[in-house]
Amino acid sequence: MTTLSGFKAFTDNLPKQEQLMPVLFIGHGSPMNGIEDTEFSRRWTQMAKEIPTPQAVLVVSAHWFTKGTKITAMDFPETIHDFGGFPKELFAVQYPAPGNPALAKETASLIHSTHVELDHDWGLDHGTWTIIRHMYPEAKIPVLQLSIDFTKGPQYHYDLAREINALRKKGVLIIGSGNMVHNLRMVAWDKLNDPEYAYDWAAQMNDTFKSLIEEGNHKALINYTTLGREALLAIPTPEHYLPLLYTLGLKEGKDNISFFNDKAVGGSLTMTSVKFG
């Protein structure tokens, strides 16, 4: 059942909103953004003040790539430090937001294209907590993650997202967390402190992605491998790009589109983020 009458437990007790909750695609970049006061983290903090306070947050993170689709369903998801080579201060961070098993079960019930496994082993990886701790530092709002099935193609992920659109009507903030342009092998490490330094192909594809988003040309964005050599350099592997497709699948016709943190880092990464609604 994909209507609001299919909701039990958690969402039955939430008031239906006149306006849909916005949807965000956020370029998360380095895990250090989770503890540093950067222009990116400051914008995340400001964004939380600009949008309605959510009843819960559901994140599709580039860092939870699974066989099959899963959703975190524990009462208190652990903070996962899924990286290496960073300062101990970053590993010490805990983001003790609650989960919500009832909402996890309801979200799974909305998805009919595949079976969604209720997961009790994952938690909140850095694609989630490095952003959310700036947005909601009190860690009182329930946070869940939805995994990305690595066995499926781009169209599948776009279509799956459309199945959970009803969550927007109940105040659930859905975030896709990745990076539009993400090629770690080609990072110009000597240019990390050079503001907005980008290779030509990275700048070109960032502009192309933005134009296609503004035009509503989702077909081209889904079939990104047909956009030329520059696209394959921007997306050598799909995990950081696919969260964008989830947010595109959630977009409705009347949603306004605005970009933020629209900057390149290290030549081959962009932090470009999008708000729908």
C-alpha atoms as an extended CHARMM CRD file, in Angstrom:
* protein
*
       277  EXT
         1         1  MET       CA              0.0000000000        0.0000000000        0.0000000000  PROA      1               0.0000000000
         2         2  THR       CA              1.5370000000        3.3110000000       -1.0590000000  PROA      2               0.0000000000
         3         3  THR       CA             -1.0650000000        5.6920000000        0.3540000000  PROA      3               0.0000000000
         4         4  LEU       CA             -1.0080000000        7.3800000000        3.7260000000  PROA      4               0.0000000000
         5         5  SER       CA             -3.5150000000        4.8100000000        4.9870000000  PROA      5               0.0000000000
         6         6  GLY       CA             -0.6900000000        2.2940000000        4.8590000000  PROA      6               0.0000000000
         7         7  PHE       CA              1.1600000000        4.0380000000        7.6470000000  PROA      7               0.0000000000
         8         8  LYS       CA              0.9750000000        2.6380000000       11.1750000000  PROA      8               0.0000000000
         9         9  ALA       CA              2.8070000000        3.2670000000       14.4330000000  PROA      9               0.0000000000
        10        10  PHE       CA              5.1690000000        6.2110000000       13.9970000000  PROA      10              0.0000000000
        11        11  THR       CA              3.6350000000        8.1620000000       11.1400000000  PROA      11              0.0000000000
        12        12  ASP       CA              0.0040000000        7.6550000000       12.2200000000  PROA      12              0.0000000000
        13        13  ASN       CA              0.7340000000       10.0400000000       15.0580000000  PROA      13              0.0000000000
        14        14  LEU       CA              2.2110000000       12.7510000000       12.8490000000  PROA      14              0.0000000000
        15        15  PRO       CA              0.1380000000       15.5820000000       11.4140000000  PROA      15              0.0000000000
        16        16  LYS       CA             -0.1560000000       15.6720000000        7.6480000000  PROA      16              0.0000000000
        17        17  GLN       CA              1.6940000000       18.7000000000        6.3270000000  PROA      17              0.0000000000
        18        18  GLU       CA              0.2470000000       21.1470000000        3.8290000000  PROA      18              0.0000000000
        19        19  GLN       CA              3.6570000000       21.3580000000        2.1650000000  PROA      19              0.0000000000
        20        20  LEU       CA              5.9700000000       18.5110000000        1.3180000000  PROA      20              0.0000000000
        21        21  MET       CA              9.1890000000       18.2390000000        3.2870000000  PROA      21              0.0000000000
        22        22  PRO       CA             12.1410000000       19.3410000000        1.1250000000  PROA      22              0.0000000000
        23        23  VAL       CA             14.5760000000       16.7670000000       -0.2190000000  PROA      23              0.0000000000
        24        24  LEU       CA             18.3310000000       17.3690000000       -0.1000000000  PROA      24              0.0000000000
        25        25  PHE       CA             21.2590000000       16.0120000000       -2.0490000000  PROA      25              0.0000000000
        26        26  ILE       CA             24.3660000000       16.8980000000       -0.0650000000  PROA      26              0.0000000000
        27        27  GLY       CA             27.9640000000       16.6390000000       -1.2110000000  PROA      27              0.0000000000
        28        28  HSD       CA             29.6380000000       15.4120000000        1.9680000000  PROA      28              0.0000000000
        29        29  GLY       CA             33.2810000000       15.4300000000        0.9180000000  PROA      29              0.0000000000
        30        30  SER       CA             35.9880000000       14.6990000000        3.4780000000  PROA      30              0.0000000000
        31        31  PRO       CA             35.0180000000       13.1800000000        6.8460000000  PROA      31              0.0000000000
        32        32  MET       CA             36.8620000000       16.1390000000        8.4040000000  PROA      32              0.0000000000
        33        33  ASN       CA             33.8540000000       18.2860000000        7.5180000000  PROA      33              0.0000000000
        34        34  GLY       CA             32.2070000000       16.4570000000       10.3980000000  PROA      34              0.0000000000
        35        35  ILE       CA             34.3600000000       18.1870000000       13.0060000000  PROA      35              0.0000000000
        36        36  GLU       CA             35.7340000000       21.2560000000       11.2680000000  PROA      36              0.0000000000
        37        37  ASP       CA             34.1350000000       24.6620000000       10.9430000000  PROA      37              0.0000000000
        38        38  THR       CA             34.1920000000       24.9420000000        7.1460000000  PROA      38              0.0000000000
        39        39  GLU       CA             32.0990000000       26.8540000000        4.6480000000  PROA      39              0.0000000000
        40        40  PHE       CA             30.4190000000       23.5490000000        3.8430000000  PROA      40              0.0000000000
        41        41  SER       CA             29.5670000000       22.5680000000        7.4130000000  PROA      41              0.0000000000
        42        42  ARG       CA             28.3570000000       26.0950000000        8.1670000000  PROA      42              0.0000000000
        43        43  ARG       CA             25.9720000000       25.8620000000        5.2320000000  PROA      43              0.0000000000
        44        44  TRP       CA             24.6090000000       22.5580000000        6.5430000000  PROA      44              0.0000000000
        45        45  THR       CA             23.9220000000       24.2430000000        9.8680000000  PROA      45              0.0000000000
        46        46  GLN       CA             22.1750000000       27.1130000000        8.1230000000  PROA      46              0.0000000000
        47        47  MET       CA             20.1270000000       24.7730000000        5.9410000000  PROA      47              0.0000000000
        48        48  ALA       CA             18.6230000000       23.1520000000        9.0320000000  PROA      48              0.0000000000
        49        49  LYS       CA             17.3940000000       26.5840000000       10.0960000000  PROA      49              0.0000000000
        50        50  GLU       CA             15.8420000000       27.3000000000        6.6870000000  PROA      50              0.0000000000
        51        51  ILE       CA             13.7210000000       24.1660000000        6.3720000000  PROA      51              0.0000000000
        52        52  PRO       CA             10.9850000000       22.8230000000        8.6780000000  PROA      52              0.0000000000
        53        53  THR       CA             12.2230000000       20.7530000000       11.6040000000  PROA      53              0.0000000000
        54        54  PRO       CA             11.7840000000       17.1390000000       10.5000000000  PROA      54              0.0000000000
        55        55  GLN       CA             10.0350000000       14.4070000000       12.4320000000  PROA      55              0.0000000000
        56        56  ALA       CA             12.7880000000       12.0430000000       11.3080000000  PROA      56              0.0000000000
        57        57  VAL       CA             15.6970000000       11.9360000000        8.8520000000  PROA      57              0.0000000000
        58        58  LEU       CA             16.2900000000        9.1870000000        6.2840000000  PROA      58              0.0000000000
        59        59  VAL       CA             19.6860000000        9.2060000000        4.5830000000  PROA      59              0.0000000000
        60        60  VAL       CA             20.8170000000        7.3460000000        1.4660000000  PROA      60              0.0000000000
        61        61  SER       CA             24.5760000000        7.3500000000        1.9610000000  PROA      61              0.0000000000
        62        62  ALA       CA             27.2440000000        6.5240000000       -0.5950000000  PROA      62              0.0000000000
        63        63  HSD       CA             28.9730000000        4.5140000000        2.1190000000  PROA      63              0.0000000000
        64        64  TRP       CA             26.3340000000        1.8410000000        2.6390000000  PROA      64              0.0000000000
        65        65  PHE       CA             26.5990000000       -0.2610000000       -0.5150000000  PROA      65              0.0000000000
        66        66  THR       CA             24.9220000000       -3.6570000000       -0.0630000000  PROA      66              0.0000000000
        67        67  LYS       CA             23.6080000000       -6.6750000000       -1.9540000000  PROA      67              0.0000000000
        68        68  GLY       CA             19.9080000000       -6.0850000000       -1.6770000000  PROA      68              0.0000000000
        69        69  THR       CA             18.2280000000       -3.1050000000       -0.0200000000  PROA      69              0.0000000000
        70        70  LYS       CA             18.3720000000       -2.6140000000        3.7340000000  PROA      70              0.0000000000
        71        71  ILE       CA             17.1710000000       -0.0440000000        6.2380000000  PROA      71              0.0000000000
        72        72  THR       CA             18.5030000000        0.5200000000        9.7470000000  PROA      72              0.0000000000
        73        73  ALA       CA             15.8780000000       -0.6290000000       12.2230000000  PROA      73              0.0000000000
        74        74  MET       CA             17.5060000000       -0.4390000000       15.6500000000  PROA      74              0.0000000000
        75        75  ASP       CA             16.5180000000        1.8290000000       18.5340000000  PROA      75              0.0000000000
        76        76  PHE       CA             19.9610000000        3.4300000000       18.7800000000  PROA      76              0.0000000000
        77        77  PRO       CA             22.2170000000        3.1570000000       15.7000000000  PROA      77              0.0000000000
        78        78  GLU       CA             25.9190000000        3.2300000000       16.4280000000  PROA      78              0.0000000000
        79        79  THR       CA             28.2400000000        5.8850000000       15.0320000000  PROA      79              0.0000000000
        80        80  ILE       CA             30.3990000000        4.1940000000       12.4050000000  PROA      80              0.0000000000
        81        81  HSD       CA             33.9290000000        5.4800000000       11.7310000000  PROA      81              0.0000000000
        82        82  ASP       CA             34.3220000000        3.9690000000        8.2810000000  PROA      82              0.0000000000
        83        83  PHE       CA             37.5900000000        5.6040000000        7.2580000000  PROA      83              0.0000000000
        84        84  GLY       CA             41.2860000000        5.5620000000        8.0660000000  PROA      84              0.0000000000
        85        85  GLY       CA             44.2320000000        7.9070000000        8.3680000000  PROA      85              0.0000000000
        86        86  PHE       CA             42.3770000000       10.7680000000       10.0650000000  PROA      86              0.0000000000
        87        87  PRO       CA             43.0140000000       12.4490000000       13.4420000000  PROA      87              0.0000000000
        88        88  LYS       CA             41.9070000000       10.6680000000       16.6010000000  PROA      88              0.0000000000
        89        89  GLU       CA             39.4860000000       13.5080000000       17.2850000000  PROA      89              0.0000000000
        90        90  LEU       CA             37.4070000000       12.3500000000       14.3340000000  PROA      90              0.0000000000
        91        91  PHE       CA             37.3000000000        8.7530000000       15.5770000000  PROA      91              0.0000000000
        92        92  ALA       CA             36.1910000000        9.9920000000       18.9870000000  PROA      92              0.0000000000
        93        93  VAL       CA             33.0090000000       11.5730000000       17.6360000000  PROA      93              0.0000000000
        94        94  GLN       CA             29.7370000000        9.9760000000       18.6710000000  PROA      94              0.0000000000
        95        95  TYR       CA             26.3840000000       11.0450000000       17.2920000000  PROA      95              0.0000000000
        96        96  PRO       CA             23.8330000000        9.3870000000       19.6000000000  PROA      96              0.0000000000
        97        97  ALA       CA             20.6500000000       10.0770000000       17.6390000000  PROA      97              0.0000000000
        98        98  PRO       CA             17.8750000000        7.5280000000       18.1370000000  PROA      98              0.0000000000
        99        99  GLY       CA             16.6280000000        5.3030000000       15.3610000000  PROA      99              0.0000000000
       100       100  ASN       CA             12.9910000000        4.3830000000       14.8620000000  PROA      100             0.0000000000
       101       101  PRO       CA             12.1690000000        0.7200000000       14.1800000000  PROA      101             0.0000000000
       102       102  ALA       CA              8.5070000000        1.5140000000       13.4850000000  PROA      102             0.0000000000
       103       103  LEU       CA              9.3940000000        4.0520000000       10.8010000000  PROA      103             0.0000000000
       104       104  ALA       CA             11.9180000000        1.6070000000        9.3250000000  PROA      104             0.0000000000
       105       105  LYS       CA              9.2330000000       -1.0510000000        9.0270000000  PROA      105             0.0000000000
       106       106  GLU       CA              6.7600000000        1.3870000000        7.4910000000  PROA      106             0.0000000000
       107       107  THR       CA              9.3230000000        2.6480000000        4.9850000000  PROA      107             0.0000000000
       108       108  ALA       CA             10.0950000000       -0.9210000000        3.9760000000  PROA      108             0.0000000000
       109       109  SER       CA              6.3760000000       -1.5770000000        3.4870000000  PROA      109             0.0000000000
       110       110  LEU       CA              6.1360000000        1.2720000000        0.9780000000  PROA      110             0.0000000000
       111       111  ILE       CA              8.7070000000       -0.3510000000       -1.2960000000  PROA      111             0.0000000000
       112       112  HSD       CA              7.1670000000       -2.9940000000       -3.5520000000  PROA      112             0.0000000000
       113       113  SER       CA              9.8750000000       -3.2810000000       -6.1990000000  PROA      113             0.0000000000
       114       114  THR       CA             12.0890000000       -5.3040000000       -3.8720000000  PROA      114             0.0000000000
       115       115  HSD       CA             12.2260000000       -6.8380000000       -0.4250000000  PROA      115             0.0000000000
       116       116  VAL       CA             13.7540000000       -4.4530000000        2.1080000000  PROA      116             0.0000000000
       117       117  GLU       CA             15.6580000000       -6.0800000000        4.9650000000  PROA      117             0.0000000000
       118       118  LEU       CA             15.3390000000       -4.5670000000        8.4370000000  PROA      118             0.0000000000
       119       119  ASP       CA             18.9770000000       -4.2030000000        9.5020000000  PROA      119             0.0000000000
       120       120  HSD       CA             20.2880000000       -4.2170000000       13.0720000000  PROA      120             0.0000000000
       121       121  ASP       CA             24.0320000000       -4.3030000000       12.3470000000  PROA      121             0.0000000000
       122       122  TRP       CA             24.9660000000       -1.1430000000       10.4520000000  PROA      122             0.0000000000
       123       123  GLY       CA             24.3250000000        2.2620000000       12.0390000000  PROA      123             0.0000000000
       124       124  LEU       CA             25.1930000000        5.7870000000       10.8850000000  PROA      124             0.0000000000
       125       125  ASP       CA             28.2570000000        5.9920000000        8.6460000000  PROA      125             0.0000000000
       126       126  HSD       CA             30.2180000000        9.1460000000        7.9310000000  PROA      126             0.0000000000
       127       127  GLY       CA             28.0800000000        9.9340000000        4.8970000000  PROA      127             0.0000000000
       128       128  THR       CA             25.3370000000       10.5760000000        7.4370000000  PROA      128             0.0000000000
       129       129  TRP       CA             26.6840000000       11.7270000000       10.7900000000  PROA      129             0.0000000000
       130       130  THR       CA             29.2890000000       14.1710000000        9.4820000000  PROA      130             0.0000000000
       131       131  ILE       CA             26.3990000000       16.1530000000        7.9810000000  PROA      131             0.0000000000
       132       132  ILE       CA             23.6020000000       15.5660000000       10.4780000000  PROA      132             0.0000000000
       133       133  ARG       CA             25.6210000000       16.4860000000       13.5550000000  PROA      133             0.0000000000
       134       134  HSD       CA             25.9610000000       20.0010000000       12.1250000000  PROA      134             0.0000000000
       135       135  MET       CA             22.2990000000       20.2030000000       11.1760000000  PROA      135             0.0000000000
       136       136  TYR       CA             20.8490000000       18.7600000000       14.3570000000  PROA      136             0.0000000000
       137       137  PRO       CA             23.5770000000       18.8570000000       17.0180000000  PROA      137             0.0000000000
       138       138  GLU       CA             21.2700000000       17.8870000000       19.8980000000  PROA      138             0.0000000000
       139       139  ALA       CA             20.8760000000       14.4240000000       18.2990000000  PROA      139             0.0000000000
       140       140  LYS       CA             17.2280000000       14.1410000000       19.3360000000  PROA      140             0.0000000000
       141       141  ILE       CA             15.6560000000       13.5800000000       15.9080000000  PROA      141             0.0000000000
       142       142  PRO       CA             15.4670000000        9.9230000000       14.7700000000  PROA      142             0.0000000000
       143       143  VAL       CA             17.9260000000        9.1130000000       11.9730000000  PROA      143             0.0000000000
       144       144  LEU       CA             17.7500000000        6.0980000000        9.6780000000  PROA      144             0.0000000000
       145       145  GLN       CA             19.7780000000        4.9400000000        6.6850000000  PROA      145             0.0000000000
       146       146  LEU       CA             18.5930000000        3.2340000000        3.5060000000  PROA      146             0.0000000000
       147       147  SER       CA             21.2680000000        1.2210000000        1.7150000000  PROA      147             0.0000000000
       148       148  ILE       CA             22.1600000000        1.2260000000       -1.9880000000  PROA      148             0.0000000000
       149       149  ASP       CA             21.9240000000       -2.1400000000       -3.7470000000  PROA      149             0.0000000000
       150       150  PHE       CA             25.1560000000       -2.4200000000       -5.7450000000  PROA      150             0.0000000000
       151       151  THR       CA             23.6890000000       -5.1340000000       -7.9840000000  PROA      151             0.0000000000
       152       152  LYS       CA             21.1480000000       -2.7490000000       -9.5390000000  PROA      152             0.0000000000
       153       153  GLY       CA             21.4340000000       -0.0540000000      -12.1920000000  PROA      153             0.0000000000
       154       154  PRO       CA             20.6710000000        3.6710000000      -11.9850000000  PROA      154             0.0000000000
       155       155  GLN       CA             17.0610000000        3.4170000000      -13.2050000000  PROA      155             0.0000000000
       156       156  TYR       CA             16.2550000000        0.9670000000      -10.4090000000  PROA      156             0.0000000000
       157       157  HSD       CA             17.4200000000        3.4060000000       -7.7360000000  PROA      157             0.0000000000
       158       158  TYR       CA             15.5280000000        6.3140000000       -9.2530000000  PROA      158             0.0000000000
       159       159  ASP       CA             12.3410000000        4.2460000000       -9.3960000000  PROA      159             0.0000000000
       160       160  LEU       CA             12.7540000000        2.9030000000       -5.8690000000  PROA      160             0.0000000000
       161       161  ALA       CA             12.9740000000        6.4360000000       -4.4980000000  PROA      161             0.0000000000
       162       162  ARG       CA              9.6260000000        7.3030000000       -6.0380000000  PROA      162             0.0000000000
       163       163  GLU       CA              8.0240000000        4.6030000000       -3.8950000000  PROA      163             0.0000000000
       164       164  ILE       CA              8.8910000000        6.3700000000       -0.6390000000  PROA      164             0.0000000000
       165       165  ASN       CA              7.6550000000        9.8180000000       -1.6680000000  PROA      165             0.0000000000
       166       166  ALA       CA              4.7780000000        9.5540000000        0.8180000000  PROA      166             0.0000000000
       167       167  LEU       CA              7.3170000000       10.0740000000        3.6250000000  PROA      167             0.0000000000
       168       168  ARG       CA              7.6700000000       13.6940000000        2.5350000000  PROA      168             0.0000000000
       169       169  LYS       CA              4.0130000000       14.2850000000        3.4410000000  PROA      169             0.0000000000
       170       170  LYS       CA              4.7100000000       13.2350000000        7.0060000000  PROA      170             0.0000000000
       171       171  GLY       CA              7.6920000000       15.4330000000        7.7300000000  PROA      171             0.0000000000
       172       172  VAL       CA             10.5160000000       12.9760000000        7.0240000000  PROA      172             0.0000000000
       173       173  LEU       CA             13.5980000000       14.7030000000        5.6530000000  PROA      173             0.0000000000
       174       174  ILE       CA             15.1940000000       12.5000000000        2.9920000000  PROA      174             0.0000000000
       175       175  ILE       CA             18.8370000000       13.2010000000        2.1740000000  PROA      175             0.0000000000
       176       176  GLY       CA             21.0290000000       11.7190000000       -0.5330000000  PROA      176             0.0000000000
       177       177  SER       CA             24.6460000000       11.9680000000        0.6200000000  PROA      177             0.0000000000
       178       178  GLY       CA             27.4650000000       11.5880000000       -1.8940000000  PROA      178             0.0000000000
       179       179  ASN       CA             29.2330000000       13.8160000000       -4.4210000000  PROA      179             0.0000000000
       180       180  MET       CA             28.2470000000       14.6230000000       -8.0070000000  PROA      180             0.0000000000
       181       181  VAL       CA             31.8590000000       14.6260000000       -9.1450000000  PROA      181             0.0000000000
       182       182  HSD       CA             33.9780000000       12.1620000000       -7.1650000000  PROA      182             0.0000000000
       183       183  ASN       CA             37.2650000000       10.8190000000       -8.5080000000  PROA      183             0.0000000000
       184       184  LEU       CA             39.6290000000       10.1800000000       -5.6070000000  PROA      184             0.0000000000
       185       185  ARG       CA             42.3450000000        8.7190000000       -7.8200000000  PROA      185             0.0000000000
       186       186  MET       CA             42.7670000000       12.0330000000       -9.5920000000  PROA      186             0.0000000000
       187       187  VAL       CA             42.6860000000       14.3880000000       -6.5970000000  PROA      187             0.0000000000
       188       188  ALA       CA             45.3050000000       17.1430000000       -6.8410000000  PROA      188             0.0000000000
       189       189  TRP       CA             46.4590000000       16.8870000000       -3.2340000000  PROA      189             0.0000000000
       190       190  ASP       CA             48.7270000000       19.9050000000       -3.6510000000  PROA      190             0.0000000000
       191       191  LYS       CA             45.6580000000       21.9850000000       -4.6020000000  PROA      191             0.0000000000
       192       192  LEU       CA             43.4010000000       21.1380000000       -1.6540000000  PROA      192             0.0000000000
       193       193  ASN       CA             43.8140000000       24.6250000000       -0.2340000000  PROA      193             0.0000000000
       194       194  ASP       CA             43.4020000000       26.2900000000       -3.6120000000  PROA      194             0.0000000000
       195       195  PRO       CA             39.8100000000       27.5950000000       -3.5110000000  PROA      195             0.0000000000
       196       196  GLU       CA             37.5750000000       26.0970000000       -6.1830000000  PROA      196             0.0000000000
       197       197  TYR       CA             40.4180000000       24.5100000000       -8.1720000000  PROA      197             0.0000000000
       198       198  ALA       CA             38.8590000000       22.0860000000      -10.6550000000  PROA      198             0.0000000000
       199       199  TYR       CA             40.0710000000       20.1450000000      -13.6610000000  PROA      199             0.0000000000
       200       200  ASP       CA             38.3310000000       21.2440000000      -16.8240000000  PROA      200             0.0000000000
       201       201  TRP       CA             36.3870000000       17.9780000000      -17.1020000000  PROA      201             0.0000000000
       202       202  ALA       CA             35.2180000000       18.2500000000      -13.4810000000  PROA      202             0.0000000000
       203       203  ALA       CA             33.9910000000       21.8050000000      -13.9160000000  PROA      203             0.0000000000
       204       204  GLN       CA             32.3060000000       20.8690000000      -17.1950000000  PROA      204             0.0000000000
       205       205  MET       CA             30.4320000000       17.9170000000      -15.7040000000  PROA      205             0.0000000000
       206       206  ASN       CA             29.4240000000       19.8450000000      -12.6070000000  PROA      206             0.0000000000
       207       207  ASP       CA             27.8500000000       22.4610000000      -14.8740000000  PROA      207             0.0000000000
       208       208  THR       CA             26.2630000000       19.7720000000      -17.0290000000  PROA      208             0.0000000000
       209       209  PHE       CA             24.7240000000       18.0080000000      -14.0400000000  PROA      209             0.0000000000
       210       210  LYS       CA             23.3340000000       21.2900000000      -12.7240000000  PROA      210             0.0000000000
       211       211  SER       CA             21.8470000000       22.2030000000      -16.0980000000  PROA      211             0.0000000000
       212       212  LEU       CA             20.1960000000       18.7980000000      -16.5030000000  PROA      212             0.0000000000
       213       213  ILE       CA             18.7680000000       19.0380000000      -12.9790000000  PROA      213             0.0000000000
       214       214  GLU       CA             17.3440000000       22.4910000000      -13.6750000000  PROA      214             0.0000000000
       215       215  GLU       CA             15.8900000000       21.2930000000      -16.9850000000  PROA      215             0.0000000000
       216       216  GLY       CA             14.3080000000       18.2810000000      -15.3140000000  PROA      216             0.0000000000
       217       217  ASN       CA             16.1360000000       15.9830000000      -17.7280000000  PROA      217             0.0000000000
       218       218  HSD       CA             16.2470000000       13.0300000000      -15.3790000000  PROA      218             0.0000000000
       219       219  LYS       CA             16.6330000000       10.5390000000      -18.2230000000  PROA      219             0.0000000000
       220       220  ALA       CA             20.0360000000       11.9550000000      -19.1280000000  PROA      220             0.0000000000
       221       221  LEU       CA             21.0960000000       11.9650000000      -15.4740000000  PROA      221             0.0000000000
       222       222  ILE       CA             20.0100000000        8.3440000000      -15.0670000000  PROA      222             0.0000000000
       223       223  ASN       CA             21.8970000000        7.3780000000      -18.2260000000  PROA      223             0.0000000000
       224       224  TYR       CA             24.9860000000        9.3340000000      -17.2010000000  PROA      224             0.0000000000
       225       225  THR       CA             27.3560000000        6.8870000000      -18.9030000000  PROA      225             0.0000000000
       226       226  THR       CA             26.1600000000        8.2580000000      -22.2460000000  PROA      226             0.0000000000
       227       227  LEU       CA             27.2730000000       11.8040000000      -21.3950000000  PROA      227             0.0000000000
       228       228  GLY       CA             30.8090000000       11.3020000000      -22.6610000000  PROA      228             0.0000000000
       229       229  ARG       CA             34.3280000000       10.7830000000      -21.3750000000  PROA      229             0.0000000000
       230       230  GLU       CA             34.0200000000       13.6320000000      -18.8890000000  PROA      230             0.0000000000
       231       231  ALA       CA             31.1200000000       11.8920000000      -17.1620000000  PROA      231             0.0000000000
       232       232  LEU       CA             33.1200000000        8.6880000000      -16.7830000000  PROA      232             0.0000000000
       233       233  LEU       CA             35.9470000000       10.6730000000      -15.2160000000  PROA      233             0.0000000000
       234       234  ALA       CA             33.4990000000       12.3950000000      -12.8710000000  PROA      234             0.0000000000
       235       235  ILE       CA             31.8350000000        9.0950000000      -11.9230000000  PROA      235             0.0000000000
       236       236  PRO       CA             34.4320000000        6.3130000000      -12.1970000000  PROA      236             0.0000000000
       237       237  THR       CA             32.3460000000        4.3010000000       -9.7190000000  PROA      237             0.0000000000
       238       238  PRO       CA             28.6540000000        4.9510000000       -9.0320000000  PROA      238             0.0000000000
       239       239  GLU       CA             28.3000000000        4.9160000000       -5.2460000000  PROA      239             0.0000000000
       240       240  HSD       CA             28.7000000000        8.6830000000       -4.6820000000  PROA      240             0.0000000000
       241       241  TYR       CA             26.4670000000        9.5590000000       -7.6300000000  PROA      241             0.0000000000
       242       242  LEU       CA             23.5240000000        7.2370000000       -6.9960000000  PROA      242             0.0000000000
       243       243  PRO       CA             22.2810000000        9.1670000000       -3.9220000000  PROA      243             0.0000000000
       244       244  LEU       CA             21.5700000000       12.0460000000       -6.3330000000  PROA      244             0.0000000000
       245       245  LEU       CA             19.2450000000        9.7820000000       -8.3120000000  PROA      245             0.0000000000
       246       246  TYR       CA             17.2820000000        9.0110000000       -5.1500000000  PROA      246             0.0000000000
       247       247  THR       CA             16.6610000000       12.7050000000       -4.6130000000  PROA      247             0.0000000000
       248       248  LEU       CA             15.6870000000       13.1760000000       -8.2620000000  PROA      248             0.0000000000
       249       249  GLY       CA             13.1970000000       10.3360000000       -7.9420000000  PROA      249             0.0000000000
       250       250  LEU       CA             11.6360000000       12.1070000000       -4.9540000000  PROA      250             0.0000000000
       251       251  LYS       CA             11.2830000000       15.4360000000       -6.7180000000  PROA      251             0.0000000000
       252       252  GLU       CA              7.7780000000       16.5920000000       -7.5880000000  PROA      252             0.0000000000
       253       253  GLY       CA              6.8490000000       18.9800000000      -10.3780000000  PROA      253             0.0000000000
       254       254  LYS       CA              6.1650000000       21.9980000000       -8.1930000000  PROA      254             0.0000000000
       255       255  ASP       CA              9.3860000000       21.6910000000       -6.2060000000  PROA      255             0.0000000000
       256       256  ASN       CA             11.7490000000       24.6340000000       -6.4910000000  PROA      256             0.0000000000
       257       257  ILE       CA             15.3870000000       23.7930000000       -7.1870000000  PROA      257             0.0000000000
       258       258  SER       CA             18.3000000000       25.5830000000       -5.5450000000  PROA      258             0.0000000000
       259       259  PHE       CA             22.0030000000       24.7840000000       -5.3610000000  PROA      259             0.0000000000
       260       260  PHE       CA             24.3700000000       25.3460000000       -2.4540000000  PROA      260             0.0000000000
       261       261  ASN       CA             28.0080000000       24.5540000000       -1.5710000000  PROA      261             0.0000000000
       262       262  ASP       CA             28.6360000000       24.7040000000       -5.3060000000  PROA      262             0.0000000000
       263       263  LYS       CA             32.4130000000       24.4280000000       -5.2070000000  PROA      263             0.0000000000
       264       264  ALA       CA             35.1730000000       22.0940000000       -6.3240000000  PROA      264             0.0000000000
       265       265  VAL       CA             37.8090000000       20.5990000000       -4.0330000000  PROA      265             0.0000000000
       266       266  GLY       CA             41.1650000000       19.1950000000       -5.0840000000  PROA      266             0.0000000000
       267       267  GLY       CA             40.4430000000       19.3240000000       -8.7890000000  PROA      267             0.0000000000
       268       268  SER       CA             38.3640000000       16.1520000000       -9.0760000000  PROA      268             0.0000000000
       269       269  LEU       CA             35.6630000000       16.5160000000       -6.4130000000  PROA      269             0.0000000000
       270       270  THR       CA             32.6760000000       18.8280000000       -6.1490000000  PROA      270             0.0000000000
       271       271  MET       CA             30.6370000000       19.6330000000       -3.0570000000  PROA      271             0.0000000000
       272       272  THR       CA             27.6820000000       20.8250000000       -5.1400000000  PROA      272             0.0000000000
       273       273  SER       CA             24.4250000000       20.1960000000       -3.2900000000  PROA      273             0.0000000000
       274       274  VAL       CA             20.7750000000       20.5930000000       -4.2150000000  PROA      274             0.0000000000
       275       275  LYS       CA             17.5760000000       21.4230000000       -2.3640000000  PROA      275             0.0000000000
       276       276  PHE       CA             14.2890000000       20.3160000000       -3.9210000000  PROA      276             0.0000000000
       277       277  GLY       CA             11.2130000000       22.0010000000       -2.4960000000  PROA      277             0.0000000000
